[in-house]
C-alpha cells in the first residue's frame, strides 16, 4: 500500500464524514457517547484520555463533560509541534481549561491544567479518519497518536469513536500500526 493509496482513502473517508449533516452528526455523536459510557472499559477506567473533537469528527464536548461528572480523571492531548508529539494534561473544567490551539483544535491551557503522563491513562478514546472491523485505524497522517500509543502502560484500553460512514472493509496498515480494541459508532460496537 502506497502513501498515495492511503491519501486517496483518507480523502474519500473525510468527504463521507463531511457529507453528514450537522444535525445527523450531533444526534449520532450523542448515541456514540452513550454507547461508549456503557462499555466495560470506560466504566472501569479511572483516567480517560479523550480527544477534543474538530471539524466533522464525532463530537466529544458532551462526552468530556459527562466523564468529569462520572468522576473520571479526564486527560486531553495538546500538540507539541516542535517535538512532533502529544503532551497530555488533566482538565477539570471544559470552559476554563480549554482554548483554541493547533489548527483551531481546542487544547488544554497549560497554566490551568496539570501535565499528565501516558502511564496514567487507563483508556484512550481515539479519533480517526477511518476504521475497519479488524481494529485498523487510518489517522490524519501526522503519527501523533501512533507515537503516544507506544508510551502507554500495558493493558491500557484503546477505543475509537466513529460514524458508521467511516467504517470500510479494510484499512491499509503497516506491521507497527497499533489496532484499537473496539470501534464505537452510532449503530454498533465493533470488537476487533
N, C-alpha and C positions, 0 to 999 in steps of 0.2 A: 504494500500500500504506500503510495507516494504522498508527499506533503500536499500535492495538488489535489489528490483524491480526498484527503481529509478536509481540505479547504472547500471543495465542492459540496461535501456532505454538510459541513458546518454552515455554509451559505444557505443550503436548502432547508435545514432544520431551523435556522434563525428566521427564515422567511415564513415557515409554517407557524412558528410561535408568535411572530409579529402579526400574523393574519388573524389571530384570535381577537375578538372584540374586547374592549376594556371591561365590559360587564361580564363576559364569559370568563375572562382571566380572574376577575375578583371573586366570582362565585366558585370557580374551580380552585383558586388559592385557599379559600375558606375550607373547602372539602379536604384538600390535601393536608392542611394544617391539623384539622380534626383527626384525620387518619393517622398522621404522624404521632399525635399525642396519645393515641390508643395503642401504639406499638410498645412491646415489652422493653425494647432497648431504650426508648425515650423515658418510659416510666422508671426504669432502674437507674438511669443516668443522673448523677449529681451535678456534673458540669457538662454543658452542651455548647458546642461551637456552632453558631448559627450565622449564615451569611446574611447581609442586608441586601434585599432584592434591588435589582437595577433593570431599567427598561421593561421588557416584557417577561422577565423571569417570574416564576411562582412567587407571589408576594409573601414576604416574611415579617413585615412590621407587626401585624397582629399576633403572629406566632411568637415573636420575641417578647411582646408584652405578656402573652399567655404563659410563656416559660418562666418569666420573672414571677408572675402570680403563682405558678406551680412550685415555687421555691427553688428553682434551678439556679445554679451559678451559670450566668449567660456570658459566653465569651464570643467576641466578634473580631474578625480579621481586619487588619489595616495593611494596605500595600506599601511596602518599603521598596521603592523603585531602584534605589542605589544598590541594595543587596539582592534585588530580584527575589524577594521573599515576602511572606505574610508575617506580620507581627500580630500577636494576639493580646487583646485587652478585655478585662471583665467590665461589663456595663451593668448599671443598676437602674438607669432611667433612660428610656428611649429618647425623650425630648432633650434632656440635658447632656447626655453622654455621646451623642452622635452629631456629626456635621458633614457637609459635603466635602469630599476629598477627591482622590484619584478618579479621573474620568466622570466626576459628578456623583460617584457612588458614596453613600453615607458610610462614614467610618468613625471609629472611636476618637473622641477628643482626648489626646494623650494626658493633658494635665488634670482631667477629672476622672480618669479611669486607671485601673491597676493593670500593669503589664503581667500577662499570664504566660505560662509555658505550655508547650504542646503535650507534655506528660500529664497535665492536669485534666485533659479532656477525656471524658468517658464516651461521648458520642459526637461525631462530626456530621452535620447536616450540610450536604454539598449542593451547589448549583451545577449547572452544566448546560451544554447546547443539545446533547442527545445521549440516549442510553439504549442498551439492548437488554434482552431478558437474561443474559448471562452476567449482568452487572458491569459490563464495559461502559466507560464514560468518555464522551467527547467533550473536552473543555473548550476554552476560548483560545488556546494555543500558547498561553504565556508560561505554563508549567508551574504556576504559583502553588496550586493545591497539590500537585504531584510532589513537590519538594516538602511541603508541610506534612503530607501523609507519611513520609519516611521517618518523621521525628516523633510520631505518636507512640504512646505506651502500647505494649502488646495487648490485644483484646479490645482496643477502642473500636466502637461501632462506626460503620460508615453507611449512612442512608442518604440517598439523593432524592430531591424533590423535582418533579417534572410534570408537565401537562402530557396527556396521552399522545398529543400530536408530536411529541419529542421522542417517542419510542419507535425504534426501527428494528429491522430483522438482525442486522449485525453492525456493530461499531468497530472500525479498524483499531487494533491495539498492538502495542509493542509488548515483548515479554516482561518489561519492567513496569508496565502500567498496572496500577492497583485497581482492583474491582471493588464495587460497592456491594454490601450485603443485601440491600433492598433498594428498590426504587418505588417511591410512593407517588401515585398520580391521582387525579380526581375520580378515576374509575376502578383502580385496583392497586394492590401492593404486590410488586414483583419480588419474589425471593430468589436471589441469584445463587 
